[in-house]
């Protein structure tokens, strides 16, 4: 995966790029396409729920062209997102 970290629109001091990238590489990461009526696939934004190697749960909104990933927002998972992630993970095991 190749990430574009140029002019990121959020603060990278609270969540370093390394942790965010690791959350995308999590084998149990969930990538979701928001429900919307956008006809332009190139403008589609996706959600990701994953964990870094240190176990930190991260929610991200991103765009991809299939090669590059552009993270628009990342933050720690909320308790509800953490519960959803853990539930889906247990279903896969």
matplotlib code that plots the C-alpha trace (Angstrom):
import matplotlib.pyplot as plt

x = [0.0, 1.2, -0.1, -0.1, 0.7, 1.2, -1.0, -3.0, -6.2, -5.9, -3.3, -0.8, 0.7, -2.0, -2.0, 1.3, 1.2, 2.8, -0.1, -2.7, -0.9, -0.7, -4.5, -5.0, -2.8, -4.7, -5.9, -9.2, -9.6, -13.0, -13.2, -16.7, -18.2, -20.6, -24.2, -24.6, -25.8, -22.5, -22.2, -18.5, -16.6, -13.4, -14.8, -16.0, -14.9, -14.4, -14.4, -11.8, -11.8, -8.5, -5.9, -2.3, 0.4, 0.2, -3.6, -4.8, -8.2, -8.3, -11.2, -10.3, -12.0, -10.0, -10.0, -8.1, -7.5, -6.5, -2.8, -2.6, -4.4, -5.2, -6.4, -8.8, -9.5, -8.2, -9.1, -9.3, -12.3, -15.3, -16.6, -19.4, -16.9, -14.7, -17.6, -18.6, -15.0, -14.6, -18.0, -17.0, -13.6, -15.1, -17.4, -14.3, -12.5]
y = [0.0, 3.5, 6.4, 10.0, 12.1, 15.4, 18.3, 16.0, 17.8, 16.6, 16.7, 13.8, 14.4, 12.5, 9.6, 9.0, 7.9, 4.6, 3.7, 4.7, 2.6, -0.4, -0.1, -0.5, -3.6, -5.2, -8.6, -8.0, -4.4, -3.4, -1.3, 0.1, 2.2, 4.8, 4.5, 7.3, 8.2, 9.4, 8.4, 9.4, 6.4, 8.4, 10.7, 7.9, 8.0, 4.9, 4.1, 1.9, 0.3, -1.4, -1.7, -0.8, -3.3, -1.7, -2.5, 1.0, 1.1, 3.6, 4.9, 6.5, 8.1, 7.7, 7.8, 5.3, 4.8, 1.2, 2.0, 5.0, 5.8, 9.3, 9.5, 12.4, 11.8, 9.5, 9.3, 6.7, 4.4, 5.3, 2.6, 1.7, 1.3, -0.8, -3.0, -3.3, -4.1, -6.8, -8.4, -8.6, -9.9, -12.7, -13.7, -14.2, -16.4]
z = [0.0, -0.9, 1.2, 0.3, 3.4, 1.6, 3.0, 5.2, 6.4, 10.1, 12.9, 12.6, 16.1, 17.9, 15.5, 13.7, 10.0, 11.0, 13.3, 10.6, 8.0, 10.4, 10.9, 7.2, 7.1, 10.1, 8.7, 10.4, 9.2, 7.9, 4.8, 4.1, 1.4, 2.8, 1.6, -0.9, -4.3, -5.8, -9.4, -9.6, -8.3, -8.4, -5.7, -3.4, 0.2, 2.3, 6.0, 7.6, 11.1, 12.1, 14.8, 14.8, 16.0, 19.4, 19.5, 19.1, 17.4, 14.5, 12.4, 9.1, 6.1, 2.9, -0.8, -3.1, -6.8, -6.2, -5.8, -3.6, -0.4, 0.7, 4.3, 4.8, 8.6, 11.3, 14.9, 17.7, 17.4, 19.5, 21.9, 19.5, 16.6, 18.8, 19.6, 16.0, 15.0, 17.7, 16.8, 13.1, 14.0, 16.2, 13.3, 11.1, 13.6]

ax = plt.figure().add_subplot(projection="3d")
ax.plot(x, y, z, "-o")
ax.set_aspect("equal")
plt.show()
